[in-house]
Amino acid sequence: MTDNKDIENLIKIISKLPGLGPKSAKRIVLKLINNREKLTKPLINTLAHVYKNVVRCKICGNLKSVNASCTCSDKKYEQICVVENIADMWVIQSSGIYKGHYHILGGTLPTMDNKQDEGLLVSSLINRVKKNSVKEVILATSATVEGQTTAHYIEDSLKGTKVKISKLAQGLPVGGEIEFLDDGTLFSAFKNRGPVVSD
Ligand SMILES: [Zn+2]
């Protein structure tokens, strides 16, 4: 604890950020106090700018500038990769494996049979598929119950569009030893087993 209320408040807010506890929040606050001009001022300005000017696109869920059109309104594209959140998209982007368009759902469906897609951008995905004559939708939701429930729901919702739907393969992780796999991974590895091709 410090004896300054303002500083305490700041530490409290910063420790709410992902990956930060009170200890690292204190270190950050100290750094900010000691670097008012070089760090704190540009941070305040940048935060204010992002707060005012960056919004989520209501169609694809990606981040966009408030006054600019989003990349999802680009002329033509044939593939859309569906992810749960922006962090997932960033991981796939930085892997370089896929360079096409994305659709960010903004979460997953509840696992119960309550299939409301309120808040999740599912109907706008169907509209995008229809409007752009998209050829393939790649479902890249997590291999969790929630992620898979959401993937099934999207598969069902896209049935009328005749788009090809593919899903990330699930199975043994690279370097995964059977002994240390959890039941879910082992189950999906068995379920998705493929034929052995001999040369
Ligand atoms: Zn968009």
py3Dmol code that shows the C-alpha trace and the ligand (Angstrom):
import py3Dmol

protein = """\
ATOM      1  CA  MET A   1       0.000   0.000   0.000  1.00  0.00           C
ATOM      2  CA  THR A   2       1.095   3.530  -0.729  1.00  0.00           C
ATOM      3  CA  ASP A   3      -0.161   6.538   1.206  1.00  0.00           C
ATOM      4  CA  ASN A   4      -1.466   8.337  -1.870  1.00  0.00           C
ATOM      5  CA  LYS A   5      -5.057   7.733  -2.913  1.00  0.00           C
ATOM      6  CA  ASP A   6      -4.568   8.708  -6.555  1.00  0.00           C
ATOM      7  CA  ILE A   7      -1.650   6.359  -6.920  1.00  0.00           C
ATOM      8  CA  GLU A   8      -3.594   3.586  -5.184  1.00  0.00           C
ATOM      9  CA  ASN A   9      -6.422   4.042  -7.682  1.00  0.00           C
ATOM     10  CA  LEU A  10      -4.044   3.887 -10.599  1.00  0.00           C
ATOM     11  CA  ILE A  11      -2.410   0.728  -9.270  1.00  0.00           C
ATOM     12  CA  LYS A  12      -5.869  -0.810  -8.817  1.00  0.00           C
ATOM     13  CA  ILE A  13      -6.883  -0.077 -12.408  1.00  0.00           C
ATOM     14  CA  ILE A  14      -3.612  -1.249 -13.933  1.00  0.00           C
ATOM     15  CA  SER A  15      -3.664  -4.485 -11.949  1.00  0.00           C
ATOM     16  CA  LYS A  16      -6.948  -5.316 -13.715  1.00  0.00           C
ATOM     17  CA  LEU A  17      -5.090  -5.634 -17.011  1.00  0.00           C
ATOM     18  CA  PRO A  18      -4.449  -9.176 -18.219  1.00  0.00           C
ATOM     19  CA  GLY A  19      -1.266 -10.740 -16.932  1.00  0.00           C
ATOM     20  CA  LEU A  20      -0.678  -8.047 -14.309  1.00  0.00           C
ATOM     21  CA  GLY A  21      -0.996  -8.388 -10.572  1.00  0.00           C
ATOM     22  CA  PRO A  22      -0.603  -5.686  -7.910  1.00  0.00           C
ATOM     23  CA  LYS A  23       3.172  -6.129  -7.891  1.00  0.00           C
ATOM     24  CA  SER A  24       3.733  -5.501 -11.587  1.00  0.00           C
ATOM     25  CA  ALA A  25       1.072  -2.764 -11.507  1.00  0.00           C
ATOM     26  CA  LYS A  26       3.155  -0.944  -8.891  1.00  0.00           C
ATOM     27  CA  ARG A  27       6.262  -1.224 -11.076  1.00  0.00           C
ATOM     28  CA  ILE A  28       4.350   0.191 -14.040  1.00  0.00           C
ATOM     29  CA  VAL A  29       3.012   3.097 -12.012  1.00  0.00           C
ATOM     30  CA  LEU A  30       6.498   3.924 -10.748  1.00  0.00           C
ATOM     31  CA  LYS A  31       7.804   3.857 -14.315  1.00  0.00           C
ATOM     32  CA  LEU A  32       5.009   6.216 -15.386  1.00  0.00           C
ATOM     33  CA  ILE A  33       5.678   8.632 -12.545  1.00  0.00           C
ATOM     34  CA  ASN A  34       9.374   8.707 -13.326  1.00  0.00           C
ATOM     35  CA  ASN A  35       8.822   9.230 -17.062  1.00  0.00           C
ATOM     36  CA  ARG A  36       6.061  11.806 -17.215  1.00  0.00           C
ATOM     37  CA  GLU A  37       7.032  13.456 -20.486  1.00  0.00           C
ATOM     38  CA  LYS A  38       8.502  10.494 -22.336  1.00  0.00           C
ATOM     39  CA  LEU A  39       5.959   7.860 -21.396  1.00  0.00           C
ATOM     40  CA  THR A  40       2.937   9.098 -19.474  1.00  0.00           C
ATOM     41  CA  LYS A  41       2.031  11.959 -21.788  1.00  0.00           C
ATOM     42  CA  PRO A  42       2.155   9.970 -25.065  1.00  0.00           C
ATOM     43  CA  LEU A  43       0.344   7.098 -23.329  1.00  0.00           C
ATOM     44  CA  ILE A  44      -2.509   9.387 -22.254  1.00  0.00           C
ATOM     45  CA  ASN A  45      -2.770  10.885 -25.746  1.00  0.00           C
ATOM     46  CA  THR A  46      -2.659   7.512 -27.498  1.00  0.00           C
ATOM     47  CA  LEU A  47      -5.218   5.992 -25.144  1.00  0.00           C
ATOM     48  CA  ALA A  48      -7.558   8.938 -25.657  1.00  0.00           C
ATOM     49  CA  HIS A  49      -7.131   8.668 -29.417  1.00  0.00           C
ATOM     50  CA  VAL A  50      -7.821   4.919 -29.482  1.00  0.00           C
ATOM     51  CA  TYR A  51     -10.788   5.349 -27.144  1.00  0.00           C
ATOM     52  CA  LYS A  52     -12.331   7.937 -29.465  1.00  0.00           C
ATOM     53  CA  ASN A  53     -11.367   6.545 -32.855  1.00  0.00           C
ATOM     54  CA  VAL A  54     -11.214   2.771 -32.761  1.00  0.00           C
ATOM     55  CA  VAL A  55     -14.423   0.758 -32.758  1.00  0.00           C
ATOM     56  CA  ARG A  56     -15.481  -2.803 -33.514  1.00  0.00           C
ATOM     57  CA  CYS A  57     -16.982  -3.277 -36.956  1.00  0.00           C
ATOM     58  CA  LYS A  58     -20.608  -4.351 -36.558  1.00  0.00           C
ATOM     59  CA  ILE A  59     -20.320  -6.668 -39.555  1.00  0.00           C
ATOM     60  CA  CYS A  60     -17.073  -8.627 -39.108  1.00  0.00           C
ATOM     61  CA  GLY A  61     -16.178  -7.813 -35.506  1.00  0.00           C
ATOM     62  CA  ASN A  62     -12.709  -6.557 -36.380  1.00  0.00           C
ATOM     63  CA  LEU A  63     -11.286  -3.276 -35.114  1.00  0.00           C
ATOM     64  CA  LYS A  64     -11.571  -0.307 -37.413  1.00  0.00           C
ATOM     65  CA  SER A  65     -11.216   3.458 -37.398  1.00  0.00           C
ATOM     66  CA  VAL A  66     -14.495   5.113 -36.604  1.00  0.00           C
ATOM     67  CA  ASN A  67     -14.640   7.077 -39.867  1.00  0.00           C
ATOM     68  CA  ALA A  68     -13.043   4.560 -42.222  1.00  0.00           C
ATOM     69  CA  SER A  69     -14.676   1.663 -43.983  1.00  0.00           C
ATOM     70  CA  CYS A  70     -13.691  -1.780 -42.785  1.00  0.00           C
ATOM     71  CA  THR A  71     -11.659  -4.340 -44.738  1.00  0.00           C
ATOM     72  CA  CYS A  72     -14.724  -6.603 -44.726  1.00  0.00           C
ATOM     73  CA  SER A  73     -16.298  -4.258 -47.274  1.00  0.00           C
ATOM     74  CA  ASP A  74     -13.374  -4.897 -49.674  1.00  0.00           C
ATOM     75  CA  LYS A  75     -14.495  -5.936 -53.117  1.00  0.00           C
ATOM     76  CA  LYS A  76     -14.289  -9.710 -53.294  1.00  0.00           C
ATOM     77  CA  TYR A  77     -13.002 -12.504 -51.141  1.00  0.00           C
ATOM     78  CA  GLU A  78     -13.591 -16.228 -51.198  1.00  0.00           C
ATOM     79  CA  GLN A  79     -12.575 -17.395 -47.739  1.00  0.00           C
ATOM     80  CA  ILE A  80     -13.542 -16.323 -44.267  1.00  0.00           C
ATOM     81  CA  CYS A  81     -11.846 -17.643 -41.142  1.00  0.00           C
ATOM     82  CA  VAL A  82     -14.179 -17.546 -38.129  1.00  0.00           C
ATOM     83  CA  VAL A  83     -12.557 -16.977 -34.729  1.00  0.00           C
ATOM     84  CA  GLU A  84     -13.871 -16.301 -31.253  1.00  0.00           C
ATOM     85  CA  ASN A  85     -11.972 -13.127 -30.509  1.00  0.00           C
ATOM     86  CA  ILE A  86      -9.388 -10.674 -31.780  1.00  0.00           C
ATOM     87  CA  ALA A  87      -6.546 -12.316 -29.843  1.00  0.00           C
ATOM     88  CA  ASP A  88      -7.209 -15.582 -31.723  1.00  0.00           C
ATOM     89  CA  MET A  89      -7.087 -13.726 -35.034  1.00  0.00           C
ATOM     90  CA  TRP A  90      -3.763 -12.119 -34.102  1.00  0.00           C
ATOM     91  CA  VAL A  91      -2.255 -15.525 -33.298  1.00  0.00           C
ATOM     92  CA  ILE A  92      -3.334 -16.989 -36.656  1.00  0.00           C
ATOM     93  CA  GLN A  93      -2.187 -13.834 -38.471  1.00  0.00           C
ATOM     94  CA  SER A  94       1.261 -13.891 -36.924  1.00  0.00           C
ATOM     95  CA  SER A  95       1.653 -17.585 -37.755  1.00  0.00           C
ATOM     96  CA  GLY A  96       1.370 -16.593 -41.423  1.00  0.00           C
ATOM     97  CA  ILE A  97      -0.640 -19.762 -42.100  1.00  0.00           C
ATOM     98  CA  TYR A  98      -3.690 -17.922 -43.390  1.00  0.00           C
ATOM     99  CA  LYS A  99      -3.773 -14.522 -45.063  1.00  0.00           C
ATOM    100  CA  GLY A 100      -7.446 -14.132 -45.905  1.00  0.00           C
ATOM    101  CA  HIS A 101     -10.401 -12.426 -44.300  1.00  0.00           C
ATOM    102  CA  TYR A 102     -11.619 -12.993 -40.765  1.00  0.00           C
ATOM    103  CA  HIS A 103     -14.878 -12.953 -38.906  1.00  0.00           C
ATOM    104  CA  ILE A 104     -14.657 -12.303 -35.181  1.00  0.00           C
ATOM    105  CA  LEU A 105     -17.658 -13.663 -33.311  1.00  0.00           C
ATOM    106  CA  GLY A 106     -16.982 -11.840 -30.066  1.00  0.00           C
ATOM    107  CA  GLY A 107     -17.182 -14.919 -27.863  1.00  0.00           C
ATOM    108  CA  THR A 108     -18.888 -18.277 -27.789  1.00  0.00           C
ATOM    109  CA  LEU A 109     -22.388 -19.517 -27.294  1.00  0.00           C
ATOM    110  CA  PRO A 110     -23.384 -20.682 -23.869  1.00  0.00           C
ATOM    111  CA  THR A 111     -23.034 -24.468 -23.691  1.00  0.00           C
ATOM    112  CA  MET A 112     -26.644 -24.956 -22.620  1.00  0.00           C
ATOM    113  CA  ASP A 113     -29.266 -25.450 -25.295  1.00  0.00           C
ATOM    114  CA  ASN A 114     -29.979 -21.765 -25.237  1.00  0.00           C
ATOM    115  CA  LYS A 115     -28.843 -20.966 -28.794  1.00  0.00           C
ATOM    116  CA  GLN A 116     -29.239 -17.220 -28.774  1.00  0.00           C
ATOM    117  CA  ASP A 117     -26.678 -15.524 -30.910  1.00  0.00           C
ATOM    118  CA  GLU A 118     -27.319 -12.157 -29.364  1.00  0.00           C
ATOM    119  CA  GLY A 119     -24.052 -10.320 -29.201  1.00  0.00           C
ATOM    120  CA  LEU A 120     -22.313 -12.946 -31.340  1.00  0.00           C
ATOM    121  CA  LEU A 121     -21.933 -11.864 -34.936  1.00  0.00           C
ATOM    122  CA  VAL A 122     -23.518 -14.936 -36.509  1.00  0.00           C
ATOM    123  CA  SER A 123     -26.229 -13.459 -38.711  1.00  0.00           C
ATOM    124  CA  SER A 124     -23.773 -10.937 -40.145  1.00  0.00           C
ATOM    125  CA  LEU A 125     -21.506 -13.880 -41.055  1.00  0.00           C
ATOM    126  CA  ILE A 126     -24.341 -15.452 -43.040  1.00  0.00           C
ATOM    127  CA  ASN A 127     -24.935 -12.127 -44.786  1.00  0.00           C
ATOM    128  CA  ARG A 128     -21.244 -11.833 -45.677  1.00  0.00           C
ATOM    129  CA  VAL A 129     -21.197 -15.362 -47.099  1.00  0.00           C
ATOM    130  CA  LYS A 130     -24.235 -14.645 -49.248  1.00  0.00           C
ATOM    131  CA  LYS A 131     -23.236 -11.162 -50.333  1.00  0.00           C
ATOM    132  CA  ASN A 132     -19.695 -12.050 -51.378  1.00  0.00           C
ATOM    133  CA  SER A 133     -20.417 -15.542 -52.742  1.00  0.00           C
ATOM    134  CA  VAL A 134     -17.823 -16.830 -50.285  1.00  0.00           C
ATOM    135  CA  LYS A 135     -16.565 -20.314 -51.211  1.00  0.00           C
ATOM    136  CA  GLU A 136     -15.183 -21.496 -47.881  1.00  0.00           C
ATOM    137  CA  VAL A 137     -15.779 -20.754 -44.222  1.00  0.00           C
ATOM    138  CA  ILE A 138     -13.008 -22.008 -41.944  1.00  0.00           C
ATOM    139  CA  LEU A 139     -14.195 -22.536 -38.389  1.00  0.00           C
ATOM    140  CA  ALA A 140     -11.288 -21.824 -36.057  1.00  0.00           C
ATOM    141  CA  THR A 141     -13.095 -21.864 -32.727  1.00  0.00           C
ATOM    142  CA  SER A 142     -11.446 -23.400 -29.679  1.00  0.00           C
ATOM    143  CA  ALA A 143     -11.472 -27.123 -28.952  1.00  0.00           C
ATOM    144  CA  THR A 144     -13.518 -26.453 -25.827  1.00  0.00           C
ATOM    145  CA  VAL A 145     -17.136 -27.440 -25.295  1.00  0.00           C
ATOM    146  CA  GLU A 146     -18.161 -23.809 -25.819  1.00  0.00           C
ATOM    147  CA  GLY A 147     -16.035 -23.437 -28.945  1.00  0.00           C
ATOM    148  CA  GLN A 148     -17.359 -26.627 -30.487  1.00  0.00           C
ATOM    149  CA  THR A 149     -20.990 -25.824 -29.602  1.00  0.00           C
ATOM    150  CA  THR A 150     -20.519 -22.497 -31.343  1.00  0.00           C
ATOM    151  CA  ALA A 151     -18.957 -24.187 -34.390  1.00  0.00           C
ATOM    152  CA  HIS A 152     -21.932 -26.581 -34.661  1.00  0.00           C
ATOM    153  CA  TYR A 153     -24.348 -23.714 -34.385  1.00  0.00           C
ATOM    154  CA  ILE A 154     -22.597 -21.844 -37.199  1.00  0.00           C
ATOM    155  CA  GLU A 155     -22.532 -24.991 -39.347  1.00  0.00           C
ATOM    156  CA  ASP A 156     -26.307 -25.274 -38.885  1.00  0.00           C
ATOM    157  CA  SER A 157     -26.847 -21.583 -39.597  1.00  0.00           C
ATOM    158  CA  LEU A 158     -24.850 -21.787 -42.846  1.00  0.00           C
ATOM    159  CA  LYS A 159     -26.650 -24.846 -44.173  1.00  0.00           C
ATOM    160  CA  GLY A 160     -28.817 -22.901 -46.590  1.00  0.00           C
ATOM    161  CA  THR A 161     -25.879 -21.129 -48.226  1.00  0.00           C
ATOM    162  CA  LYS A 162     -24.079 -24.161 -49.735  1.00  0.00           C
ATOM    163  CA  VAL A 163     -20.723 -22.696 -48.723  1.00  0.00           C
ATOM    164  CA  LYS A 164     -17.947 -25.212 -48.019  1.00  0.00           C
ATOM    165  CA  ILE A 165     -17.378 -25.365 -44.270  1.00  0.00           C
ATOM    166  CA  SER A 166     -14.104 -26.639 -42.893  1.00  0.00           C
ATOM    167  CA  LYS A 167     -12.905 -26.958 -39.349  1.00  0.00           C
ATOM    168  CA  LEU A 168      -9.449 -26.993 -37.820  1.00  0.00           C
ATOM    169  CA  ALA A 169      -8.264 -30.549 -37.239  1.00  0.00           C
ATOM    170  CA  GLN A 170      -7.991 -31.598 -33.649  1.00  0.00           C
ATOM    171  CA  GLY A 171      -5.749 -34.305 -32.406  1.00  0.00           C
ATOM    172  CA  LEU A 172      -2.325 -35.026 -31.053  1.00  0.00           C
ATOM    173  CA  PRO A 173      -0.334 -31.849 -30.555  1.00  0.00           C
ATOM    174  CA  VAL A 174       3.114 -31.867 -32.139  1.00  0.00           C
ATOM    175  CA  GLY A 175       5.458 -33.514 -29.659  1.00  0.00           C
ATOM    176  CA  GLY A 176       2.505 -34.686 -27.587  1.00  0.00           C
ATOM    177  CA  GLU A 177       3.086 -37.880 -25.641  1.00  0.00           C
ATOM    178  CA  ILE A 178       0.012 -40.056 -25.274  1.00  0.00           C
ATOM    179  CA  GLU A 179       0.698 -40.513 -21.577  1.00  0.00           C
ATOM    180  CA  PHE A 180       0.317 -36.815 -20.877  1.00  0.00           C
ATOM    181  CA  LEU A 181      -2.704 -36.020 -23.037  1.00  0.00           C
ATOM    182  CA  ASP A 182      -5.949 -34.983 -21.450  1.00  0.00           C
ATOM    183  CA  ASP A 183      -9.044 -37.052 -22.223  1.00  0.00           C
ATOM    184  CA  GLY A 184     -10.553 -34.445 -24.561  1.00  0.00           C
ATOM    185  CA  THR A 185      -7.445 -34.271 -26.765  1.00  0.00           C
ATOM    186  CA  LEU A 186      -7.093 -38.048 -26.865  1.00  0.00           C
ATOM    187  CA  PHE A 187     -10.770 -38.428 -27.699  1.00  0.00           C
ATOM    188  CA  SER A 188     -10.622 -35.991 -30.607  1.00  0.00           C
ATOM    189  CA  ALA A 189      -7.347 -37.533 -31.846  1.00  0.00           C
ATOM    190  CA  PHE A 190      -9.089 -40.901 -32.022  1.00  0.00           C
ATOM    191  CA  LYS A 191     -12.184 -39.478 -33.610  1.00  0.00           C
ATOM    192  CA  ASN A 192     -10.193 -37.621 -36.272  1.00  0.00           C
ATOM    193  CA  ARG A 193      -7.791 -40.482 -36.982  1.00  0.00           C
ATOM    194  CA  GLY A 194      -6.793 -40.861 -40.618  1.00  0.00           C
ATOM    195  CA  PRO A 195      -5.709 -43.761 -42.810  1.00  0.00           C
ATOM    196  CA  VAL A 196      -2.015 -44.675 -42.856  1.00  0.00           C
ATOM    197  CA  VAL A 197      -0.618 -44.007 -46.280  1.00  0.00           C
ATOM    198  CA  SER A 198       2.297 -46.204 -47.273  1.00  0.00           C
ATOM    199  CA  ASP A 199       4.792 -45.049 -49.907  1.00  0.00           C
TER     200      ASP A 199
END
"""
ligand_1 = """\
1
ZN
Zn -15.785 -5.266 -40.887
"""
view = py3Dmol.view(width=600, height=400)
view.addModel(protein, "pdb")
view.setStyle({"model": 0}, {"cartoon": {"style": "trace"}})
view.addModel(ligand_1, "xyz")
view.setStyle({"model": 1}, {"stick": {}})
view.zoomTo()
view.show()
